């Protein structure tokens, strides 16, 4: 964790991100447009990442594997999706919660083969309705995966003042 931010401050930033980055509606076409924006950003930055947007019912509405990704990335995407759906928070927020609460995946009854305690999964939340899906990225370190989602989602939703974490 960087010296400028305490664990509480990091958790506050993560909660603010989720509060700010909500949708008024979310269709399969929205997933396509957001996914395309994410792919273009990854190309521009020459990132070898996997991107997935999936609805809560399990339907994958967008997936793209950049050159250099592997089947391992798809396993990470699935585990991150499961964690977002179970916790209804970003996977990085869940990671920070575990780091600071004394809880573990085991004490939360979460099988590490199905769930991930790392950044890179973010809830698709509809204002006044709740979590209806997840955006997941795999391929960078977990804080960078999370930040990539935040950067792209901020741009897609035209939100300029979203606090970001570059590292922990």
C-alpha positions, 0 to 999 in steps of 0.5 A: 500500500502506498504511504499516502493512503490508508486502508480506510482511504483506499476503501473509501475511494473504491466505494466512491468509484462504485457510487459514481460509475452507475448506469441509468440503463444497460443493454447488450448494445451498451455492453458492445459499445463499452467493450469496443471502447475498452478494446480500443484503449487496450490496443492504444496502450498495447496491452495483452488483456482479456475483457468480458462483460457478463449479465448476472444471469451468466450471459456473456454479452461481450468478450475479447481476448487481445493477442497474447492472452491465454485460457488462464485469463478466461479462468480469471475472468470467470472467478472475478465475475463470480466474486462481483456477483457474490459480493456486489462490489468490485473485486478490488474492494473485496480484496481490501476488505479481506486484507483489513478485516481478518477474514479470508476466502475460507471464512467467507465460504468462498472456494478459491477455484470459483472466486478471486480475491484480486482486482479486475472485476467491477459491478454493472450497477443500475441506479436505484436497481442494483447490480445486474452484471460485471465488467472483468479484465485479466492480464495486468497486475490486479490493481492495473486491471481495476484501474483500466476498467475505471478509466474506460468506464469513466470515459464511457459514462462521461464522468471526469471526476472519478477518483482513481488508484494507481497502486496500493 
